[in-house]
């Protein structure tokens, strides 16, 4: 397994309560190396460390075996081993496999977000100043745009072109700094509203469907009752005819 993949798994287990010594033995990585990663990357435990409650040797063995199996599955997923091969190798269900995939992807996403945030913090530590400078420059251009006459077509084009360039710079800064601009925020809010409306519409459709189902069932019940009445009537007529004969 690649060193980076091992580090991801160790980080995930450490943050979820595993101890350095335990992880060192499990992954055959020195405790000093793990402590170095922990300190440099500022790993923090999300749950309390595992307790030392007495357990039987059998339980300990089973638990260790389960952990090893989970580690191996995650390792294979990280190394892009085909799904069918993993299912066959570890005798697990597809549901279990996809749960492990989700866990691994969450670790990878968390790491990616952490790296992106670090890059943004390092390269955009003057984010506020950059955006303020751009805003001031745009304001000046807008004021100039309003001052000149409409017949000065060439100057108007130059101002408009510069405004477009400044807006592109602004977008790049927003993107690099991992912040949501005002326009994007409006779009996201609109999406949330639309999603809520869609959910409400879906609920209404479900209610209507249930009503229609109830009507159909009611009609079926009525048809069944009429059918029983006809059968009973025919039966009575047949009995009467046979009696008359």
Secondary structure, DSSP 8 states (H G I E B T S, - for coil): --HHHHHHHHHHHHHTT--HHHHHHHHT--HHHHHHHHHHHT---SS---------HHHHHHHHHHHHHHHHHHHHHHTT--HHHHHHHHT--HHHHHHHHHHHHHHHHHHHHHHHHHHHHHH-TTHHHHHHHHHHHHHHHHHHHHHS-TT-HHHHHHHHHHHHHHHHHHHHHHHHTT---HHHHHHHHHHHHHHHHHHHHHHHHHHHHHHHHHHHHHHHHHHHHHHHHHHHHHHHHHHHHHHH-
